[in-house]
Amino acid sequence: MTTVAAQSLSSESTITIHPQSGYTGAEISGVDLAQDLPDRVIAEIRQALLKWKVVFFRDQTIGHAEQVAFARRFGKVTPAHPYEDNPPPGFPEIFPIDSRRYGEQYGRKRTSYDSSWHTDVTALVNPPAFSILRADILPPYGGDTAWTNLVAAYENLPAPVRDLVDALDAEHTFESRAAQGGTRANAVARKPLRSFHPVVRVHPETGERALFVSPGFTRAAKNLRGLGPRLSSYLLDALWEEATRTEYTVRFRWQPGSVAFWDNRATAHLAIPDAGHLGHDRVLYRVTIEGDVPQGVDGRRSESVEGEPFHGS
C-alpha cells in the first residue's frame, strides 16, 4: 500500500480510502469505531462501501456493544442468525464464528461454519443488506477471508448471457453442514428456509445489477425456475465460475483489531479453509443489518417458499 493509492472521498473528507484491488475492497483509515461518529463520516463510509463493496478497518479496539452500535448507524440490526441459539450473553445480535464450537457441530475442526463461496443467508426472502465482522482470536497465520464483486461479474458477462440471466430465478435453500442429529441440524429441519431470487438483482441504492448467485445456498437444489436440473446445474456452475474469477476478488488477512464491513447485496465471500487442520483457534463476531426483498431487472420480487422474513430492530 502506498500513499499514492490512497484517496479521500472529497476535499473535506476526514477519512482516507486505500483501494486493495482493481474491483473490490478498500481499507479505511482515520476512523475510530469506538467513537460516536458524526453523520458526515458515516455517510463517507457508506459511500466507500457502495463503491468498493467491502471495506476494512485496522487497529480497532471495540467489543460487542461498540460493534452493534456502529452497525445501527447503517440500518436495523437483526438477531444473530435464524438458527443461532447461543449468542453471547446480553448481545442477541452477535453471531460467533468460533472454531471451538465447530468440532462438536460438524464433527471436525474447521474455522468457519461455511467454507464455500456464499452471500449471507440468501435462503431468506430478505437476505441481510450488510454484514460487519470483527476479529477476536486469530491463528498465527491462515484463516483469511476473500470477497468477490458480483456487480463486476455481471457487467463483464457477454451481452447475450446478461440478457439470458436477467430473466432467471434461482432457488436458495439453507442446507445444514452440521452433523446429523445435532442442535443446528435439528433446527434447520424444523424451520427450513427456502426462497426464489432473481439471478440478477438490482441494487436498491446504486441501481447496479449484481449476479445474485450464491454457491453456498444454491448448491443443494441447483434449480433455475423453468429449466430442468441438468441445464440448471450447467448454468449455475458457469455463473459461479464467472462470479469468483480471481480479478474480481480481494483477500483480507486478519490481524488483531481488524473489522470487515461488506455489502451483502453485491458480494459473495469465502472463509479460506486453510487453518482448521493446524489446531489453532479462530474467533470472529458478526452482526448483520436487515435487508430488503431483492428485485430483478423487470421489477419482479423474490418469493419465499418456506420461512419468514428476518427483521431487525
C-alpha positions as CSV (number, residue, x, y, z in Angstrom):
1,M,0.0,0.0,0.0
2,T,1.3,3.4,-0.9
3,T,0.2,6.9,-0.2
4,V,-0.3,7.4,-4.0
5,A,-3.0,4.7,-3.9
6,A,-4.8,6.4,-1.1
7,Q,-7.7,8.7,-1.9
8,S,-10.1,10.9,0.0
9,L,-13.8,11.0,-1.0
10,S,-13.7,14.8,-1.2
11,S,-11.5,17.7,-0.3
12,E,-13.3,17.9,3.1
13,S,-13.2,14.2,3.9
14,T,-11.8,13.1,7.2
15,I,-11.3,9.5,6.2
16,T,-8.8,8.1,3.7
17,I,-9.6,5.2,1.3
18,H,-6.8,2.7,0.3
19,P,-8.1,0.5,-2.5
20,Q,-7.0,-3.1,-2.2
21,S,-7.6,-4.5,-5.7
22,G,-8.8,-3.3,-9.1
23,Y,-12.5,-4.1,-8.5
24,T,-13.1,-5.0,-4.9
25,G,-12.2,-3.8,-1.4
26,A,-10.7,-0.8,0.3
27,E,-9.1,-0.1,3.6
28,I,-10.4,2.9,5.5
29,S,-8.1,4.9,7.8
30,G,-8.8,7.8,10.1
31,V,-11.7,6.3,11.8
32,D,-12.1,5.1,15.4
33,L,-15.2,2.8,15.5
34,A,-15.3,3.0,19.3
35,Q,-16.5,6.7,19.0
36,D,-19.9,8.1,18.2
37,L,-19.0,9.1,14.6
38,P,-20.6,12.2,13.0
39,D,-23.3,11.6,10.4
40,R,-20.9,13.0,7.8
41,V,-18.3,10.3,8.5
42,I,-21.0,7.6,8.4
43,A,-22.1,8.9,5.0
44,E,-18.5,8.8,3.8
45,I,-18.1,5.2,4.9
46,R,-21.3,4.2,3.3
47,Q,-20.2,5.9,0.0
48,A,-16.9,4.0,0.1
49,L,-18.8,0.7,0.9
50,L,-21.1,1.1,-2.1
51,K,-18.2,1.8,-4.4
52,W,-15.8,-0.9,-3.2
53,K,-18.4,-3.5,-1.9
54,V,-16.3,-4.3,1.2
55,V,-14.2,-2.0,3.4
56,F,-11.7,-2.9,6.1
57,F,-10.6,-1.2,9.3
58,R,-7.4,-1.9,11.2
59,D,-6.3,-1.4,14.8
60,Q,-9.8,-1.0,16.3
61,T,-10.4,-1.6,20.0
62,I,-14.1,-2.4,20.2
63,G,-16.3,-5.0,21.8
64,H,-19.8,-6.4,21.2
65,A,-21.5,-3.2,22.3
66,E,-19.5,-0.9,20.1
67,Q,-19.9,-3.2,17.1
68,V,-23.7,-3.3,17.5
69,A,-23.8,0.5,18.0
70,F,-21.7,1.1,14.8
71,A,-23.9,-1.3,12.8
72,R,-27.1,0.5,13.9
73,R,-25.8,3.7,12.1
74,F,-26.5,1.8,8.8
75,G,-29.9,0.2,9.5
76,K,-31.8,-2.1,11.7
77,V,-29.6,-4.8,13.3
78,T,-31.1,-8.3,13.1
79,P,-30.8,-11.1,15.6
80,A,-27.6,-13.0,15.3
81,H,-28.8,-15.6,12.8
82,P,-32.0,-17.5,12.0
83,Y,-30.5,-20.6,13.6
84,E,-28.3,-19.2,16.3
85,D,-29.5,-20.2,19.8
86,N,-26.4,-19.3,21.9
87,P,-25.3,-15.7,21.2
88,P,-23.0,-14.0,23.8
89,P,-25.0,-13.2,26.9
90,G,-26.7,-9.8,26.6
91,F,-26.0,-9.5,22.9
92,P,-28.6,-11.3,20.8
93,E,-27.4,-9.5,17.7
94,I,-23.9,-11.1,17.8
95,F,-23.2,-14.2,15.8
96,P,-20.0,-16.0,16.9
97,I,-17.9,-17.6,14.2
98,D,-15.9,-19.7,16.6
99,S,-13.8,-22.7,15.6
100,R,-14.1,-24.0,19.1
101,R,-17.8,-24.7,18.5
102,Y,-17.5,-26.4,15.1
103,G,-15.7,-29.6,16.2
104,E,-18.9,-30.6,18.0
105,Q,-21.3,-29.3,15.4
106,Y,-19.6,-30.6,12.3
107,G,-17.5,-33.5,13.6
108,R,-14.2,-32.0,12.6
109,K,-12.0,-28.9,13.3
110,R,-12.8,-26.0,11.0
111,T,-12.5,-22.2,11.1
112,S,-15.9,-21.3,9.8
113,Y,-19.5,-22.7,9.6
114,D,-19.4,-22.4,5.8
115,S,-16.2,-22.8,3.9
116,S,-17.7,-22.3,0.4
117,W,-18.4,-19.1,-1.5
118,H,-21.7,-17.6,-0.3
119,T,-23.7,-14.4,0.3
120,D,-25.0,-14.4,3.8
121,V,-28.3,-16.2,4.4
122,T,-29.8,-15.9,0.9
123,A,-32.3,-18.6,1.7
124,L,-34.2,-15.8,3.5
125,V,-36.6,-13.8,1.3
126,N,-34.8,-10.6,2.6
127,P,-31.1,-11.5,3.0
128,P,-29.1,-9.1,5.1
129,A,-28.1,-5.8,3.4
130,F,-24.8,-5.5,5.2
131,S,-22.6,-7.7,7.5
132,I,-19.9,-6.5,9.9
133,L,-17.2,-9.0,11.1
134,R,-14.8,-8.3,13.9
135,A,-11.6,-10.3,14.8
136,D,-11.1,-11.6,18.3
137,I,-8.9,-14.7,18.4
138,L,-6.8,-15.4,15.3
139,P,-4.4,-18.2,14.2
140,P,-0.8,-17.0,13.7
141,Y,-1.2,-17.5,10.0
142,G,-4.0,-18.7,7.7
143,G,-7.7,-18.2,8.2
144,D,-8.0,-15.3,5.7
145,T,-11.3,-14.3,4.1
146,A,-11.9,-13.4,0.4
147,W,-14.7,-11.4,-1.2
148,T,-15.8,-11.1,-4.8
149,N,-17.6,-8.3,-6.6
150,L,-20.9,-9.6,-8.1
151,V,-21.6,-6.3,-9.9
152,A,-18.3,-6.6,-11.8
153,A,-19.0,-10.2,-12.5
154,Y,-22.4,-9.3,-14.1
155,E,-21.1,-6.3,-16.0
156,N,-18.3,-8.3,-17.6
157,L,-20.6,-11.1,-18.9
158,P,-21.2,-11.1,-22.7
159,A,-24.4,-9.2,-23.6
160,P,-26.3,-12.3,-24.7
161,V,-25.6,-14.0,-21.4
162,R,-26.7,-10.9,-19.5
163,D,-30.0,-10.9,-21.4
164,L,-30.5,-14.6,-20.6
165,V,-29.8,-14.4,-16.8
166,D,-31.8,-11.2,-16.4
167,A,-34.9,-13.3,-16.8
168,L,-34.0,-16.3,-14.5
169,D,-34.8,-17.1,-10.9
170,A,-32.8,-19.4,-8.7
171,E,-33.9,-21.4,-5.7
172,H,-31.8,-20.8,-2.5
173,T,-32.1,-23.2,0.5
174,F,-30.4,-23.4,3.8
175,E,-28.7,-26.7,4.0
176,S,-27.1,-27.5,7.4
177,R,-23.5,-28.6,7.3
178,A,-23.7,-29.6,10.9
179,A,-23.6,-33.2,12.0
180,Q,-26.9,-35.0,11.7
181,G,-28.8,-35.1,15.0
182,G,-27.1,-32.0,16.4
183,T,-28.9,-28.9,17.6
184,R,-28.2,-26.9,14.4
185,A,-29.3,-29.7,12.1
186,N,-32.5,-30.3,14.0
187,A,-33.3,-26.5,14.0
188,V,-32.9,-26.4,10.2
189,A,-35.1,-29.4,9.8
190,R,-37.8,-27.9,12.0
191,K,-37.8,-24.5,10.4
192,P,-36.5,-24.7,6.8
193,L,-35.6,-21.6,4.8
194,R,-36.2,-21.6,1.0
195,S,-36.7,-18.7,-1.4
196,F,-36.5,-17.9,-5.1
197,H,-34.4,-14.9,-6.0
198,P,-33.7,-13.2,-9.3
199,V,-30.4,-14.4,-10.7
200,V,-29.7,-10.7,-11.3
201,R,-30.8,-8.3,-8.7
202,V,-30.9,-4.5,-8.9
203,H,-29.1,-2.8,-6.1
204,P,-31.6,-0.6,-4.2
205,E,-29.2,2.2,-3.6
206,T,-26.9,2.3,-6.6
207,G,-29.1,0.8,-9.3
208,E,-26.3,-1.5,-10.3
209,R,-27.1,-5.0,-11.4
210,A,-25.4,-7.8,-9.5
211,L,-25.1,-11.5,-10.3
212,F,-27.0,-12.8,-7.3
213,V,-26.0,-16.5,-7.2
214,S,-24.6,-18.0,-4.0
215,P,-23.0,-21.4,-4.3
216,G,-23.4,-22.0,-0.5
217,F,-27.2,-21.7,-0.8
218,T,-28.0,-22.8,-4.4
219,R,-25.7,-25.9,-4.2
220,A,-28.4,-28.3,-2.9
221,A,-31.2,-27.5,-5.3
222,K,-29.4,-26.3,-8.4
223,N,-32.8,-25.2,-9.5
224,L,-33.4,-22.4,-12.0
225,R,-37.1,-21.9,-12.4
226,G,-38.5,-23.2,-15.7
227,L,-35.3,-25.2,-16.5
228,G,-34.5,-28.8,-15.9
229,P,-32.0,-30.0,-13.4
230,R,-29.1,-30.7,-15.8
231,L,-29.4,-27.3,-17.6
232,S,-29.8,-25.6,-14.2
233,S,-26.7,-27.2,-13.0
234,Y,-24.6,-26.3,-16.0
235,L,-25.7,-22.7,-16.0
236,L,-25.2,-22.2,-12.2
237,D,-21.8,-23.8,-12.4
238,A,-20.8,-21.4,-15.2
239,L,-22.1,-18.4,-13.3
240,W,-20.3,-19.4,-10.1
241,E,-17.1,-19.7,-12.1
242,E,-17.6,-16.3,-13.6
243,A,-18.6,-14.7,-10.2
244,T,-15.4,-16.0,-8.5
245,R,-12.9,-15.1,-11.1
246,T,-9.7,-14.0,-9.4
247,E,-9.7,-10.5,-10.8
248,Y,-13.0,-9.7,-9.1
249,T,-11.7,-10.8,-5.7
250,V,-9.8,-9.4,-2.7
251,R,-8.2,-11.4,0.0
252,F,-8.1,-10.0,3.6
253,R,-5.5,-11.1,6.1
254,W,-7.0,-10.7,9.6
255,Q,-5.0,-9.0,12.3
256,P,-5.8,-8.1,15.9
257,G,-8.3,-5.2,15.8
258,S,-9.4,-5.9,12.2
259,V,-13.0,-5.2,11.1
260,A,-14.5,-6.1,7.7
261,F,-17.8,-4.5,6.5
262,W,-19.4,-5.7,3.3
263,D,-22.4,-5.1,1.1
264,N,-24.2,-8.4,1.1
265,R,-26.3,-7.3,-1.9
266,A,-23.2,-7.0,-4.2
267,T,-20.7,-9.6,-2.9
268,A,-20.0,-13.2,-2.0
269,H,-17.3,-14.2,0.4
270,L,-15.2,-17.2,1.2
271,A,-13.7,-18.2,4.6
272,I,-10.5,-19.8,3.2
273,P,-10.3,-23.3,4.9
274,D,-6.5,-23.5,5.4
275,A,-6.2,-23.1,9.2
276,G,-8.5,-25.7,10.7
277,H,-6.0,-28.6,10.4
278,L,-3.4,-26.6,12.3
279,G,-5.3,-26.8,15.5
280,H,-5.4,-23.1,16.1
281,D,-8.5,-21.3,17.3
282,R,-10.2,-18.6,15.2
283,V,-13.0,-16.5,16.7
284,L,-14.8,-13.7,14.8
285,Y,-18.0,-11.9,15.7
286,R,-20.6,-10.9,13.1
287,V,-23.6,-8.6,13.1
288,T,-26.0,-8.2,10.2
289,I,-28.3,-5.4,9.1
290,E,-31.8,-6.0,7.8
291,G,-32.1,-6.3,4.0
292,D,-34.9,-5.6,1.5
293,V,-36.6,-8.2,-0.7
294,P,-34.5,-8.4,-3.9
295,Q,-35.9,-7.2,-7.2
296,G,-35.0,-8.3,-10.7
297,V,-34.3,-6.0,-13.7
298,D,-38.0,-6.2,-14.6
299,G,-39.2,-5.3,-11.1
300,R,-40.2,-8.8,-10.1
301,R,-39.5,-9.6,-6.4
302,S,-38.1,-12.6,-4.6
303,E,-40.5,-15.1,-3.3
304,S,-40.4,-17.1,0.0
305,V,-41.2,-20.8,-0.3
306,E,-40.5,-21.6,3.3
307,G,-39.7,-19.3,6.2
308,E,-40.5,-15.8,7.3
309,P,-38.6,-12.5,6.6
310,F,-35.8,-11.8,9.0
311,H,-36.4,-8.4,10.7
312,G,-34.2,-6.2,12.9
313,S,-34.8,-3.6,15.5
